[in-house]
Structures are given as structure tokens and as C-alpha cells.
Amino acid sequence: MTLPILRLHSLPFLCALVLCLPLFASPAFAEDAAPVATPEATFEYKLTITGAPDDDIKELLESSSRLEQLIDTPPTSMAALQRRADEDVEGFNKVLRAEGYYGNKITVDVDNSQKPIAVVYTIVPGALFRITRFDVKYDGIGKLPTPPKPSEIGIKIGEPARSQLILNARRQILADLANTGFPDAKVADQDIVVDFATTGMEAVLTIDMGPRLMMGQLSFEGLETVEENYLRRLAEWDPGVLYDSAKIDTIRRRYMRTGLFTSVRLKPRKTATNGEVVPVTLIFVERASRSVGVGASVSTSDGFGTQSYWEHRNFFGEGEKVRVDLVVAEIRRGLRLAYTKPNYRKIDQNFNANIDLSHENTDAYNEDSISTFVGLDRRWRKRWVLGIGASLEYATIEDDGDT
């Protein structure tokens, strides 16, 4: 008996057969062969700072620390952890110098034999440097004002040389100049010398004064429904005086307090020369002046009811507020008309008037009433409002057929 023999005479056929073998592999075998993902290792750590001059500075160091900020996201390698630690050394040095410790020394020890890894910063703050000199020089043309003394800009000779004191003094110098005719003044040079032998700091600020300017006419852009004359009365503007940024800011805040605008900003000025009178232009974006509202309620005293209102916040173009409220319930009806005239005769003084009509119908009685109020209120010392007024009320009540 002759058995059939399969002969493979073709190399391509053999290659195709080998490539097809995985198709016949069992699912279980394929699953066993798949690689299993392993979680990436992380290096958790604990941060300790020792040697800070006081608790306040220690809090500043902790809040500036990258290790502290990212403690819930530990790095995936020791090299990454070391980079974070080195970044903190630079950051801590800046914090200490800003607080007047210019001769500080900072070391960091990373101990990976502990779990979590111990990261310990040792700080030697050194001497606290103090301000020994603070001068201000004005650079400009024409007659210049006298530069301020250190005490006039919040600097005390001998106090710790904190950088925030220098920044505050710079801001105050520029603000004072902007309020006295020099709105373009800027710091041209800041020369600060720290003497490690005496632990003292000397600072000299040179101010480029820019041109001395006068304020011209006040003009407005962007007005649509608000009357310009009303805004001029609120401004109490005096053209021809020294440029005063504080006065302009006060006027802007006064306009915003009316509730008529979403923004009031100062239009940038063109380049001016010394002694020039420059116009001041404010750009307005008005708010929507009308609004309506509707609501419903249920109570044991009045039953089911509805409330609605209509309000106009610029009725005659000078911020006059007119509001109508209507209440309709099962046993009560009410209508209220209210009017407010802001800045009446004086800034921050308002005229108020309202009238209320009411009808109430219960099992025990029927009541119809009308009441009115007229009065004035005035802002006093920013946080207080004083008011005076008079009211009148008339009502009729019917009970068991009697009036």
C-alpha cells in the first residue's frame, strides 16, 4: 500500500504557511502572550525646612516651594526630584533676599533611604541688612518740585531692607507726581548697593519727570442715552489746572457708582510737550437701562400669588429710576410706583418718592389703602446714608358692613 506524500516544492508556499500559523493559535494562548503594563514608579517625599528667621518667612518659603506645590504629584525619578529641590534653593534665595537677608546660605539634603524620601533644607539666613540711605533724584526740564524725603514715601532709615518697601516707595513717588502735573513720570534708573561689610543698603532712584501738563476740557465718547450735561455736573471739572490723575480716577468711580455704565476708561493721550494743556477724554459703555421680572409664590396667609415689576434706570437721561411693582394674590392686590432722582441738587444726595395702592379682601374685613412718601437721603462718610422724609397714609376698612 502506498501512502500519499505531500511535498512542498515552493518556498513561497512554506513562508505563507508559517505566516498563517498565528491565525490558528488559541485565544487563551494569545492572551497569555500579551505584555502586561506595569505602573510607573513614583518617588514620594516629605519636605522639611529648618533655620528660617521667623514663622512668617517660613510660610513664604513653603508657599514658594515647588516641592510643596507638587507634593501630591511625586516625580518618577530621583533626577526629577533633585531638579525640584535645586529649583527651590534658587527660589528660597530670592525670598530671603527680598526680606533683607542678602548673605543667606541654603543647603538641601535628599535622603532616599527613608520612605517617604526625606528632603531637608537647612537655612543659615545671615545678618539682616538695613536701609542706610534712600535718595530720590528728579531729571527733567524747567522748574521741578523738590524730591520727597524718605519718611514722606514710607521709608525709615535703619529698617530692614525689604524689596517691597522699595517697590511701594516707587509707586508712591510716581502716583504723587501724576497727581501734581507729571502723569508721564517714570523710573529712569534704580541704583541699589548692598554692603556686606556693614550689612547696609543704599538706594538712589532717578525719576524721568516727563512734561509738566495742564488739564484742558473734559470730553465724552460713547454716550447714547445719558445726558452729557448731567455728567458734567457730576464731574465738577476745572480746566486749566495741573494734571491730576487722582481727580480723574475719582470722577471715573463717581460715574461707575451711578449704575449707568459697564465701563468708564480714560482715552490715551497723544504725546505732549512741557507746559501743554491737554484734553481729557473718557470713553463710556452704557448698561441696559430697562428690566422686567415676573415671579409666583404660595403662602398660608395670601394663598397663591404673582409678582411682577418693570424698571427704567435712566428715565429722563440723568439716571432717574422709575419702578412699578404689581402684586396679585388671592386675598391681596398691590401696586407700587417708585421714583428716585440721583444727585439731586448736590452730589450723593437723592430725592425719593413713592406711592402704594393696596386692596385686601379677607373673611373678616375688606381694606383699601393708599400711602405716599417723599424724602431725601445723602451719603455720609462713605459707609453711612442719612435720610429725612414725610409719609401720608389713608385707609378704609369694612367690617361686617360697617366702615
Order of alpha helices (4+ residues) and beta strands (2+ residues): alpha-alpha-beta-alpha-alpha-alpha-beta-beta-beta-alpha-beta-beta-beta-alpha-alpha-beta-beta-beta-beta-beta-beta-beta-beta-beta
